[in-house]
């Protein structure tokens, strides 16, 4: 009998130590862990809208009836109804391209994107086409965050109007989003961007991603990039950004108007996969990414799977 009691005590101690080691006794009931469900994050994204408010005219043999703000708004609303919280992002060049910008200076674009419920956007070179005063004039209509980490705004009126990064909580997850912009010199007249200073995107990206991953413990780190997808040169682009940095999980790109049929995956400096996506221009397509995170006690480490979809928008 005594041997049986000793054996039972040993078994109990062994089981208890196993549960402590697994974290189940760290204020988390075993039943809760057993019933834990994966966390699913839906991301929708656009880039290079270029003031395309209406669909392309029906007379356009290739693009007639395609694109337009109404089709995009309808799909976004449908997605929210089906999936609940989503993260809605844009990689820049919202302004310039149709008479709507010439007449209204970007007001309509920002108002429509606010109505659609965008969370965060970055700045493209064409977003400076009305100069800093023109951009400042439209900011009150932007009910979303604007991020850029590699432009130094310290001597610009945009100081404190544009943040290097923002953190969002969606579906029980913590998502860090930062922005990167292309060198404005040569693309934008100097008088339009004033005292804004361009800093090396790779150095800045590594600092931002490390901060979001380790200091803020984000479950997913996203870069909104207006650097361009790829060039036939050593010019910094999303491909170089992905392979020369660490801790970025997803790069949503713009500038080169690249229609990627599906996201491209690169290996970064710590041998992790980085997803890069871009959906052309003019609001013709909407990128849709779904990340699934499997639960592990009280914390979420990395997405265990991702699914992408390309939405062609037309009325």
N, C-alpha and C positions, 0 to 999 in steps of 0.2 A: 504493500500500500504506500509506504514512504517513497519507494522508488518511482511509483506511478505519479505521486504528487510532485516529486522533483522534476520528472519528465514534463508534466503539465506546465509547471512554472517556467521551465526552460522554453517550452513552445510558446507560452504567452509572451515572455520577454523577447524572444526572437521576432515574433509577429509585431510587437510594439515598436521595436527598433526599426523594423522594415518600414512601418508606416511613418515614423518620425523622419527617417532618411528620405522618404518619398515626398515629404512635405504635407502629408494628409492631416497631421495633427497640428499643423501651424495655422490654427484658427479656421481650418477648412474641413467640414464634416466629410466623411468618406462618401456618404450618399450624394452630396453635392458634386463631388468629382465624378461619380458614376453617371450622373445625369448631365454633365457638362456637354455643351454642344459646340460644334465648330463655329467660329465667327466669320461671317462672309461680308466682304467689302466690295461694293460696286463703284467703279470709277468711270465717269464719262468725261471725254475731253475733246477740245477743238483747238485749232490754230489758224492763223492767217485768214481771219474772217473777211477782212478788207471791205468793211461797210456794205456787204452784200445783204441788204435788208430783204429784198424781194427775190423770188426765184429768177433764174435766168429767163429771158424772154422766150416765148414759144417759137419764135422765128429762128432761134439758135438750134441748128440741126443736131448738134452734139449734146448740148447741155440744157436745152429748152425745158422749162418746168422744174428743173432740179435746184436744190438748195433753198435758201430763204429762211428767215427767222421763224416763220409760223410752223414749218415742218419740224424744225429743231425743237421749238418749244413744246410741240405736241408729243414728240417722242420722249423728251425729258420728263414731262408730266406723267406719261404712261409708265415710264421706268420707276418713278417715285411711288406711284400707286401700287405697282407690283412688288417692289423690293424695299420700300421704306426709305431710310436714310441712304443717300448717295453722296459721293464727293464729285463736284463738278468744277473742271479746271480748263484754263485756256493758256496757250503758249505764246501769245502776243501777235502784234499787227492786227489789232481790232479795227484801227482807223485806216482810211484812205482806199479809194478804189471805185466809188460810185458818187454821183452827185449828192447823195444824202450827206456825205462827209463835207463836201464843199459848202452846202447850205447850212448844216446844223453843227458842224465842227466836232462831231463825236457824241453829242448829247443823246441822240436816238439809239446809238449802239450801246452805250452804257445803261440807258434806261431799260432796253430790251433784255440785256444780260442780267440786270438786277431782277427783272420780272421772272426770268427763267431760274433764278436762284443760284447763280454761280457763286462758288465759295472763294476762289482765288485765281488770279491771272498774273502773268508777268508782262513786261514791256517789250515790244518790238521796236525796230528802228522807225517804222512808219507811225508809231504812236507819238512821235515827236514832230510830225509834219506841220502842226500848227504852233510849234514852239512850246516852250515851258509854260508861258501864259495861257496858251490854248488848252494844254493838258490840265493845268490847275483849274481852269474854268469848268471843266467837265467832271472833276473829281466828286463834287457833291451829288452827282447822278449815279455814282458807282457804289452800289450797296454790296460790295464785295471787297476782298483784300487784294492789294497789288504788292507783289514781292519782286525784289531784285537785290542780289547780294554782291555783285561785282561792279556795280556803278557806285562811285563815291559821291553822294549827294550833299556832303557836308557844307559846300559853298553854294548850294543850289536852293531855290525856293521849294524844291520837292523834298528837302530834308524833313524827316519824320512823317512825310506823306506816303512814302514807299518804305516798307519794312524788308529786311533781308530774308526773313522767313516767318511763317506762321504755323501754329500747331492746331490740329483739328481732332475732335473726338467724334468718331462715327462708328456705329454698331459695336460699341464697347472697345474700340481700338483707338490708339493714339498715332496720328499720322502727321509727320513733319513735312512741310512743303517749302522749298526755297526756289529762288529764280536766278537765272543767268542771262545776260544780254550780250549781243554781238558788239564789236568795236564800232562806235558811231562815226568816227572819223573816216571820211570818204563815202559814207552812205547818207549822212545827214549833214546839211550845212552847219558849220560851227556855231553860227548865231542862233540856231534853233535849240541846241542842247546846252549852250552856255558853259558853265563851270563844272559840268558833270565829268568826272574822271573815270576812265575805264581801267579796271584791274584784272589781272590774269585769272581767267575762269577756273583753271585746274586747281590752282592754289586755294582760291576761295571755296570751290566746291568741296575739297577735302576737309577744310576747316568746318564748313557748314554741316556736312554730312556727319562728321565725327561729333559735333555738338549735339545734333538732333538724335543720333543713335545712342550715345553714351551719357551725355549730360541730361538730356530730356527723356531718354529711354523710349524713343518712338518705336512702334511696332513696324512701321513702314516709312521709308525716307524717299520722297519724290522730288525730282528736280524739274522745274518748268524752264525749258531751255529755248532761247531764241538765237542759238548759235548756228543752226543749220545741221542737216543730217550727216552729209559727207561731201568732201571736196577732193579733187585730184591734186592735192597739195598737202602741206603740213599745217594748214590753217586749222585752228581749233574748231572741232565739230562734235556732234553727239557721239560719234564712234570713238573719237579720241578721248572724250570726256568719260565714257563708260570704261575704257580700258586702262586709264591712267589715274583712277580714283578708287576710293574704298567707301563702303557703307551706303552707297546710293542703290536703292532697289529698282527704281523706275525713273526713266527719263522720258518726259513728254516734250517732243520737239516742235520747232517751227522754223520759219524763215525761208527754207529751200522749197517749200510747197511740194514736198515729197509724199506721194500716195503710196504708203507701204501697204501691201496686201495683207500683211500680218506683222505683229511685232517681231523685232530682231533681238536676239540675245547675245550678249558679249560677256567675256570673262574679265573681271576686274583684277586689281593688283593683289587681292587676297584670295583669288581663285573662287570668287562667288559670281553667280550669274546676275547680269544687269539687263533689264528689259528696256528696249528703246522703241518708241512708237511715234508716228506722225501721220496726220490724216489730210494731206494735201492743202487745199485752200478754198476760199469762198463759201465755206459752210456746206460744201457738197457732201461731206461725210462726217460722221461722229464716231470717235473711238470709244469702245466699251470694254473695260477690263474688269474681271471678277477675281478677287483674291480670297482664298479660303485659308483660315488659320485654325489649326487643330489646338484644342486647349491642353495646357500642361500645368496642372495645379492652378496657381493664381496668376500665372504670367503667360504671355504669348511671346514666342521667340521669333519665328520666321514663318512666312506663308508656306504651306505645304503644297499648294497647287495654285495655278492661275489659268484663267480662260479668257480669250480675247474674241471680240466680235467687231466687225466693221459695218456700220450702219450707213447705207446710202439714203440721203434725204431728198425727197421730192414730194410735191403736192399731188 
